[in-house]
Amino acid sequence: MDNVAVVVLDTLRYDEFTSAFDWLPGRRFTSAFSPSHWAVPVHAALFTGRYPSEVGVHSQSPDLDCPAPTLAERLSAAGYRTRAFTANPHLRRDDGWARGFDEFVGYHSLDAYHPDSFDWGEWVDDNTTTGYRRYLDAVWQCLRADCDTVRSLREGYDLLTRSPADGGARAVRDRLRATDFGDRELCFVNLADAHPPYYPPSPGDDPVDVAAADAVTDASIDLDRARRAYRRSVATLAETYRDIVAELRDAFDYVITCSDHGELFGEYGMVGHSFGLSPELTRVPLVVSGPDLEGRENRVVSLLDVHRTVADLAGIELDGRGQNLLDDPQPVDRLVEYHGPPPGQADEFERRDAPLDALERRRSPLWGFVAADGSYAYETHTDGFRTVGEFDGDPQVRLRNLRADLDIRPVEDESPSDSVRERLQEQGYA
């Protein structure tokens, strides 16, 4: 029964990973693909071993409310101590993501606080006030709480003044150093240091904030500046991750490092990761570090395989579509899915005065697949059906056959807000 850690380096492109993380030991999977284009559906697949459509967790339904047990639930039932430290707000704000975890810590609570301290993270997540009232409410709740007041106020100040460039890596490193791990441990980590907006570490540099909405407006986007800022953010993450890996390998037999998706910087006229299934979004880094693991594996694998690998290392049997990455996985065709943009895109389009018809055109689902030989085919909203590489037979037929094998869990569609609906009506789209 091995201790296993799974670390998701949120929004890390494969090409940037290969240069900034060349030091990371382990077996590298050079043709690993994600089942979707953003965090929620991908993490649903990691936690369940099923496609997002099968568990009904994606843009239309971001809560992890599927009836199937999660990996953490199964390991917890088998006697594992399960912990999660996540800097991704969706995995803290949306319901169900803490299922099966004995300890589940979100971004605002990642620092290794004293157990007698006020829980600032929980307060931040639950509080809805804004402006000066927010800070006054925080101090008042801290003073009223049964806690070490002086320590808590100092920690609250540290949280308030924390640089927005901190995507969780340094806090997780410090928390890992302060945690006593035992036997039979599962640790899940999400680090968002490479997630937009990009905060370059150089003094005096402003953050680079680009959004998918910018690509469909007349806004001028300095793509070179955005890519440079992203690359420096990745380099900073890589530096801190060296320490994190050292901490994890002291306590865990295996450390699985991956990204959930990539990022676009002008490819196909888009930025970010809100739209589409291009290979720049779905090809991801994947490395398994452990005893005697080294070299490169070029066969096609999927993040679905992480689920099976962890289960086998923990010695439990469970259902899922994945294969054990360490047990000669056989190349098979793997689906990729798009079920609309992440929640909040409508608000983003409103703030940036972007044309809502461009958003509405991108709400319909898209499907694609990576073939066992690495060829890639996928639907688009703007350019029809794209292929990368050579296919034996009609790739559209193969895609239909893969979809026919799905047992899709239906969910209700997300409706636009009243203000968005009014603007759509004004523009003649609703």
N, C-alpha and C positions, 0 to 999 in steps of 0.2 A: 504494500500500500504506500504509494509515493506521495510526497508533498508536491503540489503542482500550482504554479502561478501562471496566469494569463494576463498579458499586458497589451492593451490596445493603444497605439500611438495615433490618436485621432487625426484624420485629415492628412496623413503622410503619403505623398506620392511615392510610387515605386522607384522612379528614377532618382529622386532626391535621397531616398533611403540608401540606395546602393553606394552613394559616395560618402554620405555623412555617417553611416553606420557600418562601414567596412570592418570595423574592429569587433563587431558583435560575434561571439563564438557560437557555434552550433551548426545544425544542418539547415541550409538555405533552400527554400523552395522558390525557384525563379519564375514559375508559371502559376502563381496562386491568384485566385480570383474571388472577389466578394460577390455575394448574391444581390447586392443593391448599391445605391448611390449615396446613402447618408446613414447617420448613426443608428437611428431607431430600428429600421428593418434589419440592419446588419447585426446588431446586438441581439435581436430576437432570434436570428439564425444561430448565433454563437451559443445562446442559452438553451435552445431547444433542439438543434440539429435538423430543423426543418426550414423550408423556404418561408419567407415572410408571408406570402399569400396563404400558406397552409395553416399558419397560426393566427392569421388575421392581425398582424402587428406591423404597421407601416404608416404612411402619411395620413391615411384616412382614419387610423385608429392607433395612436401612439402608446396606449396603455398596454402593459404586458398582462393581458387578462385571458390568455388562452387556457383551456382546460388541461392541456398536457403539462406534466410536471417539468420544471426547469432543471438544468444541470445542478445548480446549487441546492435545490430541494432534494434531489436524489442523493447527492453526496452528504448533505446534512443528515438525511435519514439513515445513511450508512455509517454514521459516526464521525464524519469529518467536521472540523471547525471551518466555517466558511466566512470569508471577509471580502468586502468590496470597498475600494477607495476610488471614487469617480469624480473627475473634473467636468464631465459633460452634464449640463443642467437638465437635459431631457431625462437622464437616468435617475435623477433625484426628484424632479418636478412631476413627471408623469407617474401614474399609479402602476404598481405591480412589479417594479424593477428590483425591489428589495426582497422579492420572494426567495426564501431558502437561505438567505444570508444571516448569519448570527450577528454580524457587524456590517453595517452599510453606511458609509460616510460620504457625504456630498462635498462639493467644492468649498463651501464656506466653513466646513468643519474639518478640513483635511489636516490642518496644523496639529501637531502632537500636543494637544492641550492637556492640562492636569485634570484628573477625574473630578476634582472639587470645583472646577470652573463652570461658569455659566455657559450654556450651549448656544453660542452665537449663531452657529450654522442653522440650527433648527429655527431660531427666531427670524433670521434673515429669510429663510425659505417660506415661512408662514406669514410674515408681516406684509401688509399692503400699503402702509403709509409712505409718503414721499417727503422730500425736502427736509427742513430742519426738524419737523415733527417726527420723522423717522428716527433721527438720532436721539431726540429727547425720549421717545418711547423706549428705545433700546436701553438707554442709561437707566430709566425708571424701572424697567423689567429686571435689569441686572441687580439694582439696589434692593428690589423686593425679593429676589430669588434666594433660596437656601444654597449659597455658594461662597467660595473664597472671593470676596468682593474686590479687594485690591488686585489680586492676580487676574480676575476676570476683566476688570476695566482696562488693565494693561494689555491683555490679549485682544480685547475689543478694539483698542486703538491700533494694534498691529494689523488686525484684519481690515480696519477702515483705511489704513494707509498702504496696504499691500499694492504693489504695482499691478496694473491691469495686464501687464505683459506676462505675469505668472499664470501659466496654464495648468498648474498643479504639480509639476515635476518636483520642484524643490520641497513643497509641503509633503508630498508622498515620500520622498527620500527621508525626510526627518521623521515622519510617522513610522516608517519601516524600521528605522534605527531605534525607535522607542518601543517597538512591539516585540514581545516575547512569543515567538512561534514555537509550537510543539510538534508532535507527530500528527499525521493525518490532517493536513491543512490544505485548503483551497483558497487562493488569494486572487481576486480579480481587480485589475487596475485600468483606469482610463485616464490618459494624460492629454490635455488639450492645448499644449504649447504651440502646435503648428496650425491650430484652428484660427480662422479669421475672426476679428481683424488681426493683422500681423503687427507685432510690436517689436521692432528691431532693438537690439540691446545697446546700440551706440547712443551715447548721451546726446541729447538735443534733437534726435530724430523723432518725428511725429509718427503715430501709428498709421498704418495703411489700411483703410477700410473700403473694401470693394464688395459689391453685392451683385447677385445675378440680375437684379432689376436694372443696374447700370448698363448692362450689355444691350438692353432694348430701348434705351433713351439716347438723347444726343450728348450725354455726359462724356467728357473726355477722360479716359482711363489710361493712366501711365502703367502699362503692363510690365515694362521692364522694372520700374520701381517696385511694383507689387511683388514680382517674382524675386527680386533681390531681398526684399524684406522677409518674404516667406523663407527663402533659403537661409538667411541668418537666424530666423526663428528656429528652423530645423537644426541648425548647427548648435544653437544653445541647448535645445532639447537633447541632442545627442551627447553633449558634454555632461549634463546632469544624469542622463540615463546610464552612463558608465557606472556612477555611484549606485544607482538603483539596482542595476543588474548584480553588482557586487553584493549588495545587501540581500537580494533575493536568493542568489546562489549559495549563500551561507545557510539558508533555512529551507530551501526548496530543491528537490531532486531535479525537477524540470521547470524551465521557464519558457513559455511560448510567447513570442513577440510578433505582433502583426499590426497592420493598420485596418481601419474599417472601410476606408474609401480614399480616393485621391482628391485632386483639386484641379480646376481648369484655369488657365491663364491665357485666354484668347483663342484656344482651340475651338473650332467650329463657331467662332464669334461669341463664345460664352466665357464667364468667369464663375468661380465658386464651385459648388457641388449640388445645387438645388435641382438641376434639370438634366435628364438624359442618362444614357447607359454607355457612353463612350468608354473605350478601354482605358483612357487616362483616369477615369473614375473607378473602374472596377478591378483593374489589375493592382494587386496590393503586395507589400512585403510580408513575408512569413518565415520565421526562424524558430526552430526548436533547439533550445540549449539544454544539455544534459550529459550524462556520462558517455564518453566515447562517441558523441555526435559531432560530425563535421562534414564538410564537403557541400556540393551543390546537387540538388535534385531538380531536373528539368521537366519532369512530367507534370501535367495539369492537375492541380488540386484546388480545393475550395475551402473557404472559411467554415463551411459546414463540417469539414473534417476535424476541426479543432474540438468540437463537441465529443466526437467518438474517441479521439486521442486521449482527452482528459479522463473520460469514463474508463477506458482500458487501463490507463496508468493507475487509476484509483481502484481498479478491480471490481467495477460494477457493470452490470449489463443494462443497456437501455436501448430504446428505439430511436432511430434517426436515419438520415440519409448519408451521413458521413462515413469515411473510412479512417482507419488508424494511420496517421502520417508516418509512423515509425514501423509499419508492418507491410511494406511493399504495396502502397496504394495503387490500384489499377486505374489508368486514365479512362475517364468516362465524360460524356457530355454533361455540362453543368449550366443550369439556367441562370439568367440575371433578370431582375424584375424592377420595374418602376411603377409606382402607384400614385404619382402626383408629387408636387413639391412639398417640402416640409411645412408644417404649420407655421404661420407667421409670415409667409411670403406675401400674402395679401396686404398685411400692414406695411411690409417693406416697400412694396410697389406704391402704396399710398404715400409714404413718407418721401419717396424719391420721384413722385409724380410720373411714374412709368405707365405706359399704356396697358390697361387691364386685359385687353384682348390678347396680348402676348402671354399673359399668365394663364388665361382661360384655355388657350390653345395647348398649353402644356400640362393640363390637369388629367388628360386621358392616359390610361396605362400604356406602358411600353414593355416589350419583352425581347430578350436576346439569349444567346448562349455562347459559351466557349466550348469548342469541340475538343475531343480527346487529344487531337494532334496540335492544339493551340490556336487553330483558326478561330476567328471571332465574327459573329453576325448579330446585328441588333436593329431594332426599329427606331425611328426618329420621328419627331413631330414636324420636321421641316424638310428633310431630304430623303424621305422614303426609307428603304431597307438598305443598310450598309453592310459590307463584308470586308474583313481583313484576312488575307490569306486565301488559300485554295481549298475548295470543298469537294468532297466526293459525294455527288448527288445534290439535290436541291436543298439549300440550307433552310428555306422557309418551311419546307415539308418537315425537316428534322425538328425545327422549332415547334411546329404544331404538334408533333408526336410527343415532345417533351412536356408541353403544356397539358396534353391530354392525360398524362400520368399524375397530375396534381390533384390533391383533394383539398380544394380551396375552401377556406373558412370565410363565409360572407360577413362583411361589416357594413355599417351605414356610411354613406359618403359624407365627408365634411362639407358643410354649407358655408358660403362666404358670409362675412359679417354684413350687418344692415348698411353700413356706410359704403362697403365695397359693392353691395348689390345696387345701391343708389347710383354709384358712379358707372356701373355697368349699364344700367338703364339709360343714363344720360348719353352713354356712348353707343347705345343700341345693341348691347350684347346680352342683356338679361331682361 
